[in-house]
Amino acid sequence: MKSVTLYTTLSRDDEEVRLLAVYEAARVREHAAAGRLLYPHDSLPRSAYLRLVNDLQMIRKDCNEKMLAVHVHHNKIVN
């Protein structure tokens, strides 16, 4: 059986570290919004729930854009 070695240390410059921090902050917001949807208050009106769904969609879009920025920047460094 062959052992597989994973490269866990990638060269990162200051900009990539900054982009990753921004992405992580977006992920925290995404998890918080998802938690509000998973465990809503019993008295939460439908309109408020739908607003939370819309907010989560927008946060996820923002999060995906930030991860794409990290990916693009990393590819510029590597290539």
Buried (B, 14 or more C-beta within 10 A) or exposed (E): EEEEEEEEEEEBEEBBEEBBEBBEEBBEBBEEBBEBEEEEEEEEEEEEBEEBEEBBEEBBEBBEEBBEBBEEBBEEEEE
